[in-house]
Amino acid sequence: MTDAICAAKAAMKAQIGQEVGVSNWITVDQAMIDQFATTTHDDQWIHVDPERAARDTPFGGTIAHGFLTLSLASRFAYDCFDMAPGQVMGINYGFNRLRFLSPVKAGSRLRGRFTLQGITQRNATDLLRETKMTIEIEGQETPALVADWLGLAVFDAPEQSDAGQG
C-alpha cells in the first residue's frame, strides 16, 4: 500500500459524518430537458410539451426527467471533490439507495450537497467512498432526490521490485 492511499484513507476517515461539499447552482431549463429527451429517446409529454403539461399536470408546466436530475450528480461532484495526491482517477461505482422526492420544474435551479458516510479500502489501489448526496431545488424544502452514492478513488499501484527479473 502506498503512502498516498494511506494518507487519503486517514483524511477521508476523519471526515466521516461531515458535510464535505456543496456545489454551485445549475439551472435546468426547457432546452436542457429537451436535449436530454432527444438523447435518451424519452419524449414523454410531461417533459417536452409545455402547453399540455401546464394544462394537464399539477406541476404547472414541464418537469425534468428524474434521470436528468440524477445525471447532474457528476457535475455537482466536480464542484466538491478534488483528487487526493497520488489518485489517478475516480470511478462511479453505483448507488446503495436512491429516491426521487420532488419533481424538478423547468427553470428550477439545483445543487448537490455531499456528506461522507464511509470509506473502505478494497485493495492496494482502491478506496470505496460512500457519500450521502442530496440534490436540492432552490426555494423548496423537499429535495429533488437523495442517494447513497458509491465512488472508487483509484491510486497509483505500488511499485514492484525488479529483483530476480531478467
VMD Tcl script that draws the C-alpha trace (Angstrom):
set ca {
  {0.00 0.00 0.00}
  {1.37 3.42 -0.93}
  {1.82 6.39 1.34}
  {-0.67 8.28 -0.83}
  {-3.52 5.83 -0.28}
  {-2.75 5.65 3.46}
  {-2.86 9.44 3.74}
  {-6.06 9.70 1.69}
  {-7.74 6.98 3.74}
  {-6.83 8.72 7.01}
  {-8.04 12.10 5.71}
  {-11.33 10.64 4.48}
  {-11.94 8.71 7.72}
  {-11.60 11.99 9.62}
  {-14.43 13.43 7.50}
  {-16.98 10.63 8.04}
  {-20.28 12.14 9.14}
  {-19.32 15.61 7.93}
  {-20.62 17.60 5.01}
  {-17.74 17.60 2.54}
  {-19.13 19.83 -0.20}
  {-21.93 21.94 -1.61}
  {-21.89 22.56 -5.36}
  {-22.73 25.58 -7.42}
  {-26.31 26.04 -8.65}
  {-27.30 24.83 -12.14}
  {-30.47 25.93 -13.93}
  {-32.48 23.13 -15.50}
  {-34.29 24.92 -18.33}
  {-36.55 23.60 -21.07}
  {-33.67 23.47 -23.55}
  {-31.72 21.13 -21.24}
  {-34.81 18.97 -20.73}
  {-35.42 18.81 -24.49}
  {-31.79 17.83 -25.17}
  {-31.99 15.08 -22.57}
  {-35.25 13.82 -24.09}
  {-33.64 13.69 -27.51}
  {-30.54 11.92 -26.22}
  {-32.45 9.29 -24.23}
  {-35.41 8.92 -26.63}
  {-37.71 9.72 -23.70}
  {-40.02 12.35 -25.12}
  {-42.95 11.86 -22.75}
  {-45.15 14.96 -22.96}
  {-44.75 15.87 -19.26}
  {-41.15 16.73 -20.17}
  {-41.37 18.23 -23.66}
  {-44.84 19.74 -24.15}
  {-45.08 22.90 -22.01}
  {-48.66 23.74 -23.03}
  {-50.06 20.29 -22.30}
  {-48.02 19.95 -19.11}
  {-49.39 23.31 -17.90}
  {-52.92 22.20 -18.68}
  {-52.91 18.52 -17.72}
  {-50.49 18.17 -14.76}
  {-50.40 19.51 -11.21}
  {-46.91 20.91 -11.89}
  {-47.94 23.99 -13.88}
  {-45.55 23.11 -16.70}
  {-42.94 20.59 -17.74}
  {-40.70 18.73 -15.34}
  {-37.21 17.33 -15.81}
  {-36.66 13.62 -16.17}
  {-35.59 12.04 -12.90}
  {-32.56 10.63 -14.68}
  {-31.63 14.10 -15.94}
  {-31.60 15.30 -12.35}
  {-29.50 12.29 -11.35}
  {-27.10 12.78 -14.26}
  {-26.19 16.22 -12.91}
  {-24.61 14.50 -9.89}
  {-21.33 14.20 -11.77}
  {-21.23 17.95 -12.39}
  {-22.04 18.65 -8.75}
  {-19.28 16.28 -7.62}
  {-16.73 18.11 -9.80}
  {-17.55 21.25 -7.81}
  {-16.98 19.50 -4.49}
  {-14.27 16.85 -4.75}
  {-10.61 17.22 -5.62}
  {-8.42 14.24 -6.37}
  {-6.17 13.28 -3.50}
  {-2.40 13.29 -4.01}
  {-1.50 10.08 -5.84}
  {-5.07 9.47 -7.01}
  {-5.18 8.75 -10.74}
  {-8.95 8.63 -11.26}
  {-12.36 8.48 -9.70}
  {-14.94 5.95 -10.86}
  {-18.71 5.95 -10.35}
  {-19.43 2.66 -8.58}
  {-23.22 2.95 -8.27}
  {-25.78 3.53 -5.56}
  {-26.92 1.71 -2.45}
  {-30.10 3.78 -2.22}
  {-31.74 6.34 -4.47}
  {-35.07 8.13 -4.09}
  {-36.68 10.81 -6.25}
  {-38.61 13.01 -3.80}
  {-39.77 16.12 -5.70}
  {-40.33 16.92 -9.36}
  {-37.95 19.46 -10.89}
  {-39.94 22.08 -12.78}
  {-38.42 23.59 -15.90}
  {-36.48 26.70 -14.87}
  {-35.54 25.35 -11.43}
  {-32.06 25.73 -10.01}
  {-30.40 22.67 -8.47}
  {-27.28 21.99 -6.43}
  {-25.67 18.98 -4.80}
  {-24.84 18.58 -1.14}
  {-22.49 15.76 -0.04}
  {-21.87 14.13 3.35}
  {-19.25 11.39 3.67}
  {-20.78 8.26 5.22}
  {-17.98 5.74 4.99}
  {-14.70 4.67 3.44}
  {-13.48 1.13 2.74}
  {-10.14 0.06 1.34}
  {-10.92 -2.53 -1.34}
  {-7.34 -3.41 -2.35}
  {-3.88 -1.84 -2.66}
  {-5.07 0.88 -5.06}
  {-8.80 1.47 -4.43}
  {-10.76 3.30 -1.75}
  {-14.55 2.93 -1.88}
  {-16.26 6.10 -0.66}
  {-19.96 6.16 0.30}
  {-21.45 9.62 0.21}
  {-24.95 10.80 1.01}
  {-25.92 13.05 -1.87}
  {-28.85 15.41 -1.74}
  {-29.88 17.34 -4.84}
  {-31.66 20.44 -3.63}
  {-34.16 22.60 -5.51}
  {-33.67 26.28 -4.79}
  {-36.51 27.63 -2.65}
  {-38.00 24.22 -1.80}
  {-37.74 22.32 1.45}
  {-38.04 18.84 -0.09}
  {-35.06 17.92 -2.28}
  {-35.31 16.54 -5.79}
  {-33.51 13.38 -4.73}
  {-31.40 11.73 -2.08}
  {-28.95 8.91 -2.68}
  {-26.17 6.91 -1.11}
  {-23.58 7.20 -3.87}
  {-20.55 4.95 -4.15}
  {-17.33 6.08 -5.77}
  {-13.93 4.50 -6.17}
  {-10.83 6.61 -5.64}
  {-8.10 4.81 -7.60}
  {-4.45 5.40 -6.73}
  {-1.14 4.58 -8.40}
  {-0.19 0.93 -7.98}
  {2.63 0.25 -5.52}
  {5.97 -0.08 -7.28}
  {7.10 -3.64 -7.79}
  {10.67 -4.69 -7.13}
  {12.70 -5.58 -10.21}
  {14.75 -8.11 -8.21}
  {15.01 -11.50 -9.85}
  {13.68 -10.34 -13.22}
  {15.96 -10.73 -16.04}
}
mol new
graphics top color blue
foreach p $ca { graphics top sphere $p radius 0.5 }
foreach p [lrange $ca 0 end-1] q [lrange $ca 1 end] { graphics top cylinder $p $q radius 0.2 }
display resetview
